[in-house]
């Protein structure tokens, strides 16, 4: 599995998302500052709502820029059979007889990318699944806390 290419694919996904959110943030900023959205009475909140939206989208732009920075600066590490799971590990797991692939990243959890015929989800070491996997290796079983019950997750392979 070519993890350098996986990281490049993730970066391209973030760049695409960033472009879309930048355009949306610009449009929301224009709407917030448009003279036509000036409040006409005490109950007219169009401009205020647009300013809240613009602020939230600006925050999302900053978050995606941070994710992109980490993505571009992630050095792919190859993991052998005796290596324990750490950030940049690509892990194949079996949970409830369903195989899944997760890529452990420092920032940018929750992205899904199709890569080499597999759906790969990004997780962080601080997510419940990430916490359960960290420090384990191929063949181990992780116990994942989900609410008031625990699920087991078998580690099939680590790249």
Secondary structure, DSSP 4 states (H G I P E B T S, - for coil): --HHHHHHHHHHHHHHHHHHHHHHHHHHHHHHH-GGGS-SSTT--HHHHHHHHHHHHHHHHHHHHHHHHHHHTPPP----TTPPP-TT-EEEEEETTEEEEEEE-SS-TT-EEEETTEEEEEE-TTSHHHHHHTT--TT-EEEEEETTEEEEEEEEEE-
